[in-house]
Amino acid sequence: MKLSSILFGFDMDDEGQRLLKEVADAGNGEFAYVSSEQDLQKYMRAQYEEMIKQWEKWRREGTRQTTEIAREKKEWAKEIGERIREKNERERDRMLVARNYLHQKYGEDPLHSTNLL
């Protein structure tokens, strides 16, 4: 976030305007000379509209980034799920091989036997 200052000059001579401009520059801001309430309202309206425009830009960019991060996380979760399923299937196949081996060796279903030891 950038902090800045806005200074207004009402009915000022050239020297006063110059000094306020220096202060505004030092504060990373701007100086605006307004000669009437209407000028001030016009200036403030323009600032408000610019602020809304910048906020909308920030919101759109944040939404885009959030959507992209969500897409990446979803893709990552899908890949992890697939890897878990593959490992689960591989382990199940190994267990079936072991079960068949024990069945052949001991002649009974090892899942229901109490005589394996």
DRENLO-739140 format. One line per 3 residues: number of its first residue (from 1); for each residue x, y, z of N, C-alpha, C. Coordinates in steps of 0.1 Angstrom, whole numbers, plus 5000, padded with zeros to 4 digits. Example, Ala and Ser with C-alpha at 12.3 -4.5 7.8 and 13.67 -1.06 7.14 Angstrom:
! DRENLO-739140
1 = 5132/4943/5078/5123/4955/5078/5132/4967/5078 ~ 5128/4978/5071/5137/4989/5071/5129/5000/5079
//
This chain:
! DRENLO-739140
1 = 5009/4988/5000/5000/5000/5000/5009/5012/5000 ~ 5006/5022/4992/5013/5034/4991/5006/5045/4998 ~ 5013/5052/5007/5007/5063/5014/5011/5076/5007
4 = 5002/5085/5006/5005/5098/4999/4996/5109/5006 ~ 5000/5121/5002/4993/5132/5008/4986/5140/4996 ~ 4975/5147/4999/4969/5156/4990/4968/5170/4997
7 = 4973/5180/4991/4972/5193/4997/4964/5202/4988 ~ 4955/5210/4994/4947/5219/4986/4951/5233/4989 ~ 4951/5241/4979/4954/5256/4981/4942/5264/4976
10 = 4937/5272/4986/4926/5281/4983/4931/5295/4983 ~ 4928/5302/4972/4931/5316/4972/4946/5319/4977 ~ 4955/5313/4971/4969/5314/4975/4977/5321/4965
13 = 4988/5328/4969/4997/5334/4960/5006/5324/4954 ~ 5015/5328/4945/5024/5318/4938/5033/5312/4948 ~ 5038/5320/4957/5048/5314/4967/5041/5304/4976
16 = 5029/5306/4981/5022/5297/4989/5019/5284/4981 ~ 5016/5285/4968/5013/5274/4960/5026/5265/4958 ~ 5037/5273/4956/5050/5266/4954/5054/5258/4967
19 = 5052/5264/4979/5055/5257/4991/5046/5245/4993 ~ 5033/5246/4991/5025/5235/4992/5028/5224/4983 ~ 5032/5227/4971/5036/5217/4961/5049/5210/4966
22 = 5058/5217/4972/5070/5211/4977/5067/5201/4988 ~ 5057/5205/4997/5053/5196/5008/5046/5184/5002 ~ 5038/5186/4992/5031/5175/4986/5041/5165/4979
25 = 5051/5171/4972/5061/5162/4966/5069/5154/4976 ~ 5072/5161/4987/5080/5154/4998/5071/5143/5004 ~ 5058/5144/5004/5049/5134/5010/5044/5124/5000
28 = 5051/5124/4989/5047/5114/4978/5032/5116/4974 ~ 5029/5129/4973/5015/5132/4970/5013/5142/4959 ~ 5003/5150/4960/5001/5160/4950/4994/5172/4956
31 = 4996/5183/4949/4990/5196/4953/4979/5199/4942 ~ 4968/5204/4947/4958/5208/4938/4953/5222/4942 ~ 4953/5231/4933/4948/5245/4935/4933/5245/4932
34 = 4925/5248/4941/4910/5249/4938/4906/5263/4942 ~ 4898/5269/4933/4893/5283/4936/4879/5284/4941 ~ 4872/5272/4941/4858/5272/4946/4854/5259/4951
37 = 4843/5259/4958/4838/5246/4963/4835/5236/4952 ~ 4830/5241/4940/4828/5233/4929/4841/5226/4924 ~ 4852/5234/4924/4865/5229/4919/4869/5217/4929
40 = 4867/5220/4942/4870/5209/4952/4862/5197/4950 ~ 4849/5199/4948/4840/5187/4946/4844/5179/4933 ~ 4847/5187/4923/4851/5181/4910/4864/5173/4912
43 = 4874/5179/4919/4886/5172/4922/4884/5159/4930 ~ 4876/5161/4941/4874/5149/4950/4866/5138/4942 ~ 4857/5142/4934/4850/5132/4926/4859/5124/4917
46 = 4868/5131/4910/4878/5125/4901/4887/5116/4909 ~ 4891/5120/4921/4899/5111/4930/4892/5098/4934 ~ 4879/5100/4937/4871/5089/4941/4869/5079/4930
49 = 4867/5084/4918/4865/5076/4906/4878/5068/4903 ~ 4889/5075/4905/4902/5068/4903/4904/5057/4913 ~ 4901/5060/4925/4902/5050/4936/4893/5038/4933
52 = 4881/5040/4929/4872/5029/4925/4878/5021/4914 ~ 4883/5028/4904/4889/5021/4892/4901/5013/4897 ~ 4909/5018/4905/4921/5010/4910/4916/4998/4919
55 = 4906/5001/4927/4901/4990/4935/4895/4979/4927 ~ 4888/4982/4916/4882/4972/4907/4894/4964/4900 ~ 4904/4971/4896/4915/4965/4890/4922/4955/4900
58 = 4923/4959/4912/4929/4951/4923/4920/4939/4925 ~ 4907/4941/4926/4897/4930/4928/4898/4920/4917 ~ 4898/4924/4905/4898/4915/4893/4911/4907/4893
61 = 4922/4914/4896/4935/4906/4897/4935/4896/4908 ~ 4930/4900/4919/4929/4891/4931/4920/4879/4927 ~ 4909/4881/4921/4900/4870/4917/4907/4861/4907
64 = 4914/4867/4897/4921/4859/4887/4932/4850/4894 ~ 4939/4856/4903/4950/4849/4910/4943/4837/4919 ~ 4933/4841/4926/4926/4831/4934/4921/4819/4926
67 = 4915/4822/4914/4910/4812/4906/4921/4803/4900 ~ 4932/4809/4897/4944/4802/4892/4949/4793/4903 ~ 4950/4798/4915/4956/4790/4926/4946/4778/4929
70 = 4933/4781/4929/4923/4770/4931/4924/4759/4921 ~ 4926/4764/4908/4927/4754/4897/4940/4745/4899 ~ 4951/4752/4903/4963/4744/4905/4962/4734/4917
73 = 4955/4739/4928/4953/4730/4939/4944/4718/4936 ~ 4934/4721/4928/4925/4710/4924/4932/4700/4915 ~ 4940/4705/4906/4948/4696/4898/4958/4688/4906
76 = 4964/4694/4915/4973/4687/4924/4966/4676/4932 ~ 4955/4680/4938/4947/4670/4946/4943/4658/4937 ~ 4939/4661/4925/4935/4650/4916/4947/4641/4913
79 = 4958/4647/4911/4970/4639/4908/4974/4630/4921 ~ 4973/4636/4932/4976/4629/4945/4966/4617/4946 ~ 4953/4620/4944/4943/4610/4945/4945/4598/4935
82 = 4950/4601/4923/4953/4591/4913/4965/4582/4918 ~ 4975/4589/4923/4986/4582/4929/4983/4573/4940 ~ 4974/4578/4949/4969/4569/4960/4961/4557/4955
85 = 4953/4560/4945/4945/4548/4940/4954/4538/4933 ~ 4964/4543/4926/4974/4534/4919/4981/4525/4930 ~ 4986/4532/4941/4993/4525/4951/4984/4515/4958
88 = 4971/4519/4960/4961/4510/4967/4959/4498/4958 ~ 4958/4499/4945/4956/4488/4936/4968/4479/4936 ~ 4980/4485/4935/4992/4477/4935/4993/4469/4948
91 = 4990/4475/4960/4991/4468/4972/4980/4457/4973 ~ 4968/4460/4968/4958/4449/4968/4962/4437/4959 ~ 4968/4440/4948/4973/4429/4939/4984/4421/4946
94 = 4993/4428/4953/5003/4421/4961/4997/4412/4972 ~ 4987/4417/4978/4980/4409/4989/4974/4397/4983 ~ 4968/4399/4971/4962/4387/4964/4972/4377/4961
97 = 4984/4381/4956/4995/4372/4953/4999/4365/4965 ~ 5001/4372/4976/5005/4366/4989/4994/4356/4994 ~ 4981/4360/4993/4970/4351/4997/4970/4338/4989
100 = 4972/4339/4976/4973/4327/4967/4985/4318/4970 ~ 4996/4325/4973/5008/4317/4977/5005/4309/4990 ~ 5000/4316/5000/4997/4309/5012/4986/4298/5011
103 = 4977/4301/5002/4966/4291/5000/4972/4278/4993 ~ 4982/4281/4984/4988/4269/4977/4997/4262/4987 ~ 5004/4269/4995/5014/4263/5005/5007/4256/5016
106 = 4996/4261/5021/4989/4255/5033/4976/4249/5029 ~ 4972/4251/5017/4960/4244/5013/4947/4249/5018 ~ 4947/4261/5024/4934/4267/5028/4935/4282/5027
109 = 4923/4288/5028/4922/4302/5026/4929/4309/5038 ~ 4940/4316/5037/4947/4322/5048/4939/4333/5055 ~ 4929/4338/5048/4921/4348/5055/4912/4342/5066
112 = 4909/4330/5065/4900/4323/5074/4907/4312/5082 ~ 4920/4311/5081/4927/4301/5088/4933/4306/5101 ~ 4934/4297/5111/4941/4300/5124/4953/4292/5125
115 = 4956/4284/5115/4968/4274/5116/4980/4279/5109 ~ 4982/4291/5106/4993/4295/5098/5006/4296/5106 ~ 5005/4297/5119/5017/4299/5127/5023/4286/5131
//
